[in-house]
Amino acid sequence: MDEQKSLNKKFVTAKWLVENVFLGISKHTIYKWAREGIFPAYKVGGSLLFDLEEVIEAVKEKVVLPQFLEERINEILKGIR
């Protein structure tokens, strides 16, 4: 992986994901999706972290999203790229 790209990654918690991306979805569902391999999770210390871009791309490939959620995800991606 390119070093500059790895420095620009945004790692977030399940709590952040449910509060900012997957509104109405529980943290339990986020952890379940990670266990099922829908997207990767990284254990750092005692926390489970998620690469925001990896999560969004994986979900877009594997889950049919409602239009409002697709629009929200696209807004978030614009902000991190």
URWOUR-V481282 format. One record per helix or strand. SS is the DSSP state (h for helix, s for strand). FROM is the first residue (numbers start at 1). TO is the last residue. Records with the same first field share a line. If there is no record, write none. Layout:
SS: FROM-TO + FROM-TO
This chain:
h: 3-7 + 14-20 + 27-35 + 52-62 + 67-80
s: 11-12 + 42-44 + 47-51
